[in-house]
């Protein structure tokens, strides 16, 4: 009589299923990761599990730039050595990491957490544009760099922001075309990103 899979097999199957839900992780990769974790020292897997739980419990959004952080305001916003007059607007928190990795930008950031996409039902009120305009009211910012992705949604968002911000008398620039159309910032190499920042142009 077939009694079905053992509890151990069920546990491994569940782990594979959960790993498979992660972006970029297919069934084969999920299986390899699951068996790697099964063979790894208990301390290593405990550290991984604790890191995941800590991220979910302690990470919040910076009340100023909306980037993910475990302190509010975030370290970048607290750093008075950064250029307080420049804000680089990006779509996602991982875009901040990509730009910071170049070491060529020393201003502040604003994270939209998305891009305007009418076809997906995402409008201006669904991303953190109001928080951006609120930051610009005190008159300390003289340039906003639009670093949204170079795809249709990113271009729509950049054009919308340009129209919204120009009446405020703030210089609005866009990353140079060193980034091919369709490129997401988090996947661009450091040199390309640096050239795009240095060659930014008025919209």
Backbone bond lengths (Angstrom), bond angles and torsions (degrees), N, CA, C in turn:
res aa  C-N    CA-C-N  psi(-1)  N-CA   C-N-CA  omega(-1)  CA-C   N-CA-C  phi
1 X - - - 1.463 - - 1.532 110.24 -
2 X 1.335 115.88 129.06 1.459 120.70 -179.78 1.515 109.87 -79.20
3 X 1.345 115.38 116.49 1.466 119.69 -177.77 1.526 111.96 -94.00
4 X 1.347 118.13 5.13 1.453 120.25 177.39 1.512 111.28 85.49
5 X 1.310 117.16 177.94 1.462 121.97 -177.39 1.518 111.64 -66.90
6 X 1.330 115.64 150.29 1.456 121.04 178.73 1.527 109.70 -72.69
7 X 1.359 117.83 161.99 1.463 119.86 176.26 1.519 113.02 -55.48
8 X 1.368 117.34 -37.54 1.462 120.49 179.60 1.520 110.44 -62.79
9 X 1.345 115.82 -43.59 1.464 120.01 179.57 1.527 110.24 -64.19
10 X 1.342 115.99 -39.48 1.464 119.60 177.26 1.525 111.25 -61.47
11 X 1.342 117.13 -41.40 1.462 121.52 -179.35 1.519 111.20 -64.51
12 X 1.342 116.37 -42.93 1.467 120.19 178.97 1.527 110.15 -65.98
13 X 1.322 115.89 -42.79 1.462 120.30 178.52 1.521 111.83 -60.15
14 X 1.326 116.30 -39.83 1.472 119.93 178.69 1.528 111.14 -66.19
15 X 1.340 116.44 -41.13 1.458 120.57 178.47 1.526 110.66 -62.51
16 X 1.332 116.61 -45.37 1.464 120.92 178.34 1.527 110.12 -59.94
17 X 1.323 116.05 -43.03 1.463 120.62 -179.78 1.532 111.45 -61.67
18 X 1.338 117.06 -42.58 1.464 120.57 -179.39 1.522 111.38 -69.88
19 X 1.339 117.58 -40.78 1.459 120.66 178.55 1.526 111.02 -64.51
20 X 1.319 115.87 -34.33 1.459 121.55 -179.51 1.527 111.95 -65.44
21 X 1.338 116.94 -19.24 1.470 121.07 179.06 1.525 112.18 -79.03
22 X 1.337 117.30 -13.46 1.460 120.68 -178.78 1.524 110.02 -73.56
23 X 1.358 117.65 144.62 1.469 119.63 -179.54 1.524 111.44 -63.39
24 X 1.332 115.36 134.24 1.458 120.72 178.30 1.516 114.42 82.27
25 X 1.318 117.65 0.34 1.470 121.45 -179.68 1.527 108.89 -108.64
26 X 1.328 115.70 109.07 1.453 120.52 177.51 1.517 110.98 -87.25
27 X 1.340 117.84 179.02 1.473 121.51 -177.48 1.527 113.31 -57.10
28 X 1.346 117.37 -42.51 1.463 120.29 -178.63 1.521 111.23 -67.25
29 X 1.338 116.19 -43.80 1.465 120.23 178.45 1.525 110.81 -63.74
30 X 1.333 116.36 -39.72 1.458 120.54 178.67 1.522 110.64 -62.45
31 X 1.321 115.98 -39.49 1.462 120.14 179.22 1.526 110.88 -66.42
32 X 1.339 116.50 -43.44 1.473 119.82 178.54 1.521 111.40 -62.35
33 X 1.320 116.54 -43.24 1.463 120.31 179.31 1.522 111.49 -63.90
34 X 1.317 116.43 -41.96 1.459 120.35 -179.34 1.531 111.00 -60.78
35 X 1.322 117.27 -45.23 1.462 119.47 -178.48 1.527 111.79 -75.39
36 X 1.344 116.71 -26.34 1.467 119.32 172.30 1.528 109.63 -63.99
37 X 1.337 116.27 -46.77 1.461 120.47 179.51 1.522 111.36 -64.44
38 X 1.321 116.38 -33.00 1.468 120.25 179.04 1.529 110.85 -65.22
39 X 1.337 116.15 -35.95 1.465 120.42 -178.56 1.530 113.01 -87.80
40 X 1.341 117.42 -16.27 1.464 121.13 -175.83 1.528 110.79 -68.58
41 X 1.343 117.84 154.78 1.465 120.70 175.87 1.533 110.70 -57.77
42 X 1.309 116.26 146.22 1.463 121.30 -178.18 1.533 111.21 -56.65
43 X 1.343 116.38 -37.25 1.468 119.60 -179.19 1.526 111.08 -61.24
44 X 1.335 116.87 -40.28 1.458 121.11 -178.92 1.520 111.63 -64.67
45 X 1.333 115.99 -44.99 1.461 118.93 179.63 1.528 111.38 -68.38
46 X 1.341 116.72 -32.69 1.468 119.97 177.38 1.521 110.64 -66.43
47 X 1.338 116.68 -40.62 1.461 120.65 178.47 1.531 110.80 -63.68
48 X 1.338 116.02 -40.68 1.457 120.11 178.76 1.525 110.69 -63.80
49 X 1.329 116.15 -47.20 1.465 120.38 -179.68 1.529 110.92 -61.71
50 X 1.332 116.33 -40.74 1.464 120.41 179.70 1.525 111.12 -66.31
51 X 1.339 116.62 -39.28 1.468 120.36 179.44 1.529 110.63 -63.09
52 X 1.325 116.91 -40.73 1.469 121.14 179.62 1.524 110.26 -64.74
53 X 1.339 116.46 -45.86 1.469 120.38 -179.83 1.524 111.23 -64.94
54 X 1.333 116.60 -39.74 1.465 120.73 -179.60 1.517 111.04 -63.08
55 X 1.347 116.59 -41.96 1.467 120.52 178.41 1.518 110.62 -59.02
56 X 1.331 115.98 -43.99 1.464 119.45 -177.85 1.522 111.85 -69.76
57 X 1.330 117.23 -32.45 1.458 120.34 -174.55 1.526 113.70 -87.67
58 X 1.347 117.18 -32.75 1.466 119.98 -170.35 1.523 115.09 -109.12
59 X 1.336 117.10 -19.07 1.459 118.64 -176.95 1.524 109.87 -78.93
60 X 1.328 114.89 132.81 1.457 121.57 177.16 1.519 107.97 -133.06
61 X 1.314 117.76 -173.33 1.455 121.52 176.49 1.517 109.55 -102.74
62 X 1.313 116.01 137.70 1.455 120.91 175.62 1.529 108.69 -61.93
63 X 1.312 116.88 131.93 1.463 121.00 -177.63 1.520 112.47 -69.77
64 X 1.336 117.02 -12.03 1.453 120.15 178.69 1.524 111.90 -99.46
65 X 1.342 117.38 -59.30 1.473 120.38 -172.87 1.523 114.11 -99.27
66 X 1.331 117.49 -9.75 1.474 123.15 179.71 1.520 113.22 71.12
67 X 1.328 117.85 13.32 1.461 119.97 173.87 1.526 108.76 -76.83
68 X 1.332 116.42 158.12 1.452 119.90 176.93 1.524 109.61 -73.08
69 X 1.328 117.14 140.77 1.450 120.90 -176.02 1.522 110.08 -160.20
70 X 1.339 115.95 159.02 1.465 119.24 172.52 1.522 110.86 -104.98
71 X 1.350 117.15 3.22 1.462 122.35 172.37 1.523 108.10 -135.81
72 X 1.306 117.46 146.61 1.461 121.22 -178.20 1.532 109.67 -126.68
73 X 1.327 118.59 119.84 1.460 127.46 0.91 1.524 112.44 -71.53
74 X 1.336 115.06 166.03 1.461 120.36 -176.31 1.534 110.45 -71.36
75 X 1.330 118.41 164.52 1.468 121.07 -178.45 1.529 114.28 -57.60
76 X 1.335 117.84 -34.88 1.465 119.85 179.92 1.525 110.51 -67.84
77 X 1.326 117.33 -45.40 1.464 120.50 179.61 1.534 111.87 -66.77
78 X 1.326 116.87 -28.68 1.474 120.61 179.98 1.523 112.43 -79.70
79 X 1.300 117.39 -16.21 1.462 121.68 -173.33 1.533 110.25 -79.75
80 X 1.333 117.28 105.81 1.464 120.11 -177.34 1.528 112.52 -76.29
81 X 1.349 117.49 -0.90 1.458 121.19 174.05 1.529 111.90 -84.29
82 X 1.342 116.82 -11.50 1.463 120.31 178.66 1.527 108.99 -78.12
83 X 1.331 115.55 155.24 1.458 121.80 177.44 1.533 108.89 -71.65
84 X 1.321 116.62 107.33 1.463 121.71 -176.20 1.531 112.34 -75.42
85 X 1.324 116.54 -10.16 1.460 119.65 -177.18 1.508 114.60 -93.82
86 X 1.330 117.58 0.36 1.468 121.33 -178.18 1.525 109.87 -126.91
87 X 1.320 116.10 130.87 1.459 121.97 175.78 1.525 108.93 -122.26
88 X 1.309 116.39 127.05 1.464 122.64 176.34 1.524 108.24 -100.40
89 X 1.313 116.93 118.70 1.465 122.44 -176.64 1.523 109.56 -94.18
90 X 1.333 116.25 122.56 1.465 121.77 179.79 1.523 109.36 -124.99
91 X 1.322 115.03 165.81 1.458 119.28 -178.34 1.523 112.56 -81.95
92 X 1.330 117.86 -42.39 1.454 121.08 -171.20 1.526 111.24 -133.62
93 X 1.354 117.74 157.27 1.467 120.51 178.74 1.519 113.63 -56.80
94 X 1.328 118.39 -34.34 1.461 119.77 -179.05 1.527 111.78 -66.42
95 X 1.351 117.41 -20.74 1.454 120.33 176.39 1.532 110.66 -69.60
96 X 1.336 116.50 -33.20 1.469 120.66 175.73 1.529 109.07 -61.48
97 X 1.331 116.48 -45.41 1.463 120.38 179.46 1.522 111.21 -60.03
98 X 1.327 116.48 -41.69 1.469 120.63 -178.86 1.527 110.78 -62.48
99 X 1.331 117.49 -44.75 1.466 120.95 -178.46 1.523 110.46 -71.07
100 X 1.332 117.04 -41.28 1.465 120.19 178.92 1.527 111.09 -61.07
101 X 1.320 116.67 -33.38 1.461 121.19 -177.99 1.519 111.86 -64.33
102 X 1.347 117.05 -25.30 1.462 119.54 179.90 1.525 111.11 -73.17
103 X 1.318 118.33 -26.17 1.459 122.16 -177.50 1.514 113.85 70.59
104 X 1.346 117.32 11.54 1.468 120.70 -174.19 1.523 113.27 -104.59
105 X 1.325 117.63 -2.72 1.470 120.61 -179.10 1.521 108.84 -121.97
106 X 1.328 116.31 134.85 1.462 119.98 -174.15 1.532 112.62 -130.63
107 X 1.325 116.39 20.17 1.449 120.19 177.27 1.518 111.46 -96.12
108 X 1.322 115.15 -157.74 1.465 122.25 178.95 1.525 109.58 -100.81
109 X 1.323 115.79 175.79 1.465 122.31 -179.01 1.521 110.69 -128.67
110 X 1.333 113.88 163.92 1.463 120.59 165.16 1.522 107.31 -142.51
111 X 1.322 116.55 126.84 1.466 122.03 -176.53 1.531 109.00 -103.46
112 X 1.322 116.02 121.75 1.468 121.10 -178.12 1.525 113.24 -80.07
113 X 1.313 117.28 -25.78 1.472 122.56 -173.56 1.523 111.23 60.44
114 X 1.324 114.19 47.97 1.452 119.17 176.47 1.514 110.83 140.55
115 X 1.325 115.51 -175.30 1.462 122.47 178.73 1.517 108.15 -143.26
116 X 1.328 115.47 152.47 1.461 120.22 178.86 1.528 109.05 -66.68
117 X 1.322 115.77 127.30 1.462 120.54 -179.41 1.526 109.07 -148.01
118 X 1.340 117.42 90.61 1.471 119.78 -178.64 1.518 113.49 -56.10
119 X 1.334 117.12 -34.97 1.469 119.38 -178.78 1.525 111.74 -66.76
120 X 1.349 116.58 -25.79 1.461 120.91 178.14 1.523 111.53 -97.81
121 X 1.321 116.67 3.41 1.462 120.64 179.84 1.520 113.56 75.73
122 X 1.340 117.11 21.79 1.463 121.24 179.64 1.527 108.66 -103.81
123 X 1.336 115.62 113.75 1.458 120.81 -179.78 1.509 111.82 -105.30
124 X 1.331 115.61 -176.81 1.463 120.98 -178.22 1.523 112.37 -61.54
125 X 1.314 117.41 -30.24 1.465 120.83 -178.96 1.526 112.44 -78.45
126 X 1.328 116.61 -8.87 1.465 120.42 -177.97 1.529 112.77 -93.30
127 X 1.328 116.44 -8.33 1.467 120.91 174.69 1.535 107.63 -119.33
128 X 1.321 116.40 169.59 1.469 119.85 -168.69 1.531 111.96 -88.60
129 X 1.347 113.37 63.40 1.459 120.08 177.58 1.529 110.74 -85.21
130 X 1.323 117.80 -39.57 1.467 120.54 179.65 1.523 110.91 -59.09
131 X 1.355 116.43 -39.78 1.461 119.98 178.09 1.532 111.12 -62.28
132 X 1.339 116.02 -34.35 1.460 120.00 178.00 1.529 110.74 -67.39
133 X 1.325 116.85 -49.16 1.469 119.01 -178.69 1.524 111.48 -63.60
134 X 1.325 116.75 -32.74 1.471 119.71 176.11 1.530 111.08 -61.77
135 X 1.335 116.49 -37.90 1.469 120.81 -179.18 1.526 112.23 -67.70
136 X 1.315 116.74 -23.10 1.459 120.68 -174.02 1.528 113.11 -89.06
137 X 1.328 116.75 -0.43 1.450 119.92 -174.32 1.524 113.92 -76.72
138 X 1.341 117.29 -21.05 1.467 118.48 -175.01 1.529 113.83 -84.62
139 X 1.330 117.47 -4.56 1.455 120.64 172.94 1.519 116.03 80.90
140 X 1.337 118.15 7.54 1.469 119.90 -178.77 1.526 112.32 -86.93
141 X 1.324 118.16 -17.88 1.469 121.57 -177.01 1.522 109.85 -92.87
142 X 1.331 116.99 127.06 1.461 120.44 179.68 1.527 113.46 -112.75
143 X 1.348 117.61 -9.60 1.468 120.29 176.07 1.516 110.49 -146.05
144 X 1.331 115.10 135.32 1.460 121.86 172.41 1.523 107.41 -117.49
145 X 1.337 115.82 120.52 1.462 121.60 178.47 1.524 108.30 -95.98
146 X 1.303 117.10 120.05 1.460 121.20 179.05 1.527 108.64 -88.29
147 X 1.324 115.66 107.18 1.464 121.63 -177.41 1.523 110.41 -114.74
148 X 1.328 115.88 38.88 1.467 119.43 174.38 1.525 108.50 -71.86
149 X 1.317 115.93 162.33 1.465 120.49 -176.37 1.530 111.20 -63.77
150 X 1.320 115.46 153.43 1.462 120.16 -178.42 1.523 111.08 -89.90
151 X 1.324 115.58 53.02 1.459 121.21 172.25 1.527 107.54 -122.74
152 X 1.322 117.71 -177.61 1.464 121.40 -174.48 1.521 111.67 -57.81
153 X 1.349 116.27 -45.86 1.461 119.91 -178.59 1.530 111.44 -65.94
154 X 1.328 115.75 -41.87 1.460 119.68 178.83 1.514 112.51 -63.77
155 X 1.344 116.70 -39.66 1.459 120.78 178.53 1.524 110.98 -67.35
156 X 1.334 117.25 -40.78 1.467 120.51 177.82 1.523 110.48 -61.40
157 X 1.320 115.98 -42.13 1.462 120.58 -179.92 1.521 111.02 -65.61
158 X 1.332 116.83 -42.26 1.462 120.92 179.62 1.528 111.29 -62.89
159 X 1.327 117.00 -43.45 1.464 120.37 179.80 1.524 111.31 -65.16
160 X 1.329 115.85 -39.93 1.474 119.83 178.50 1.527 109.85 -62.99
161 X 1.333 116.98 -46.30 1.455 120.91 -178.81 1.533 111.05 -65.30
162 X 1.321 116.48 -38.15 1.465 119.87 178.52 1.526 110.50 -59.71
163 X 1.321 116.66 -46.43 1.464 121.01 179.41 1.523 111.55 -64.74
164 X 1.324 115.79 -33.82 1.464 120.71 -178.23 1.529 111.84 -74.44
165 X 1.332 116.57 -36.72 1.462 120.83 -171.08 1.520 114.51 -92.41
166 X 1.333 118.18 -27.52 1.464 119.93 -177.17 1.533 113.49 -55.94
167 X 1.341 119.18 -41.38 1.474 118.49 178.73 1.529 113.82 -62.30
168 X 1.329 117.42 -15.45 1.460 120.37 179.97 1.528 112.08 -80.59
169 X 1.334 116.80 -6.19 1.451 120.46 179.29 1.522 113.52 77.69
170 X 1.322 116.49 18.40 1.466 121.47 179.85 1.530 108.75 -99.35
171 X 1.332 116.20 137.65 1.459 120.05 176.68 1.522 109.40 -65.81
172 X 1.325 116.96 127.40 1.465 122.35 179.23 1.524 108.28 -116.26
173 X 1.335 116.36 122.36 1.462 120.70 -179.95 1.531 109.59 -123.37
174 X 1.308 113.83 162.57 1.470 121.66 -179.33 1.518 107.71 -126.36
175 X 1.330 117.67 144.11 1.457 120.64 176.45 1.519 110.27 -54.48
176 X 1.334 116.36 142.37 1.457 121.70 -179.22 1.522 110.38 -62.85
177 X 1.330 114.90 163.45 1.461 120.70 -175.55 1.509 113.63 -78.47
178 X 1.344 117.66 19.90 1.458 119.27 172.68 1.521 110.84 -64.98
179 X 1.340 116.01 -17.76 1.463 120.68 177.64 1.521 108.94 -90.40
180 X 1.328 119.03 118.14 1.465 120.89 178.96 1.515 111.19 -61.64
181 X 1.340 116.34 149.63 1.458 120.31 178.56 1.524 109.90 -59.38
182 X 1.315 116.19 134.71 1.456 121.81 -179.56 1.519 113.20 96.36
183 X 1.351 116.89 -4.91 1.464 120.47 -178.25 1.525 110.87 -77.24
184 X 1.341 117.07 136.84 1.451 121.74 170.85 1.516 108.59 -97.56
185 X 1.324 116.44 136.52 1.458 121.41 -172.64 1.514 112.85 -54.97
186 X 1.336 116.91 -40.30 1.464 119.29 -173.75 1.525 112.34 -64.33
187 X 1.353 117.69 -18.08 1.459 120.66 -178.63 1.532 112.59 -102.55
188 X 1.337 117.15 -2.78 1.459 119.86 -179.91 1.525 109.53 -77.71
189 X 1.345 116.05 146.05 1.460 118.98 179.62 1.524 110.04 -78.10
190 X 1.331 116.18 163.89 1.464 122.09 -174.18 1.529 112.34 -59.61
191 X 1.334 117.17 -43.80 1.465 120.00 -177.62 1.521 111.82 -63.69
192 X 1.333 116.21 -42.69 1.462 120.15 179.59 1.514 110.49 -63.84
193 X 1.328 116.65 -43.78 1.464 120.42 179.23 1.521 111.48 -64.15
194 X 1.316 116.86 -41.74 1.462 120.85 179.58 1.523 110.55 -61.60
195 X 1.336 116.88 -45.87 1.473 120.33 178.87 1.526 111.15 -63.66
196 X 1.331 116.38 -37.72 1.465 120.13 179.56 1.525 110.80 -65.59
197 X 1.336 116.99 -38.03 1.467 121.03 177.83 1.523 111.04 -69.11
198 X 1.317 116.15 -47.32 1.465 120.43 -177.34 1.528 111.81 -65.72
199 X 1.326 116.56 -32.25 1.462 120.43 -177.12 1.509 113.28 -98.26
200 X 1.325 118.02 18.02 1.471 120.03 -178.14 1.513 110.89 -58.22
201 X 1.335 115.41 148.46 1.459 121.20 -172.97 1.519 110.95 -131.02
202 X 1.331 114.60 156.99 1.458 120.10 174.39 1.524 108.86 -63.61
203 X 1.316 116.38 142.53 1.465 119.28 176.37 1.524 110.23 -80.21
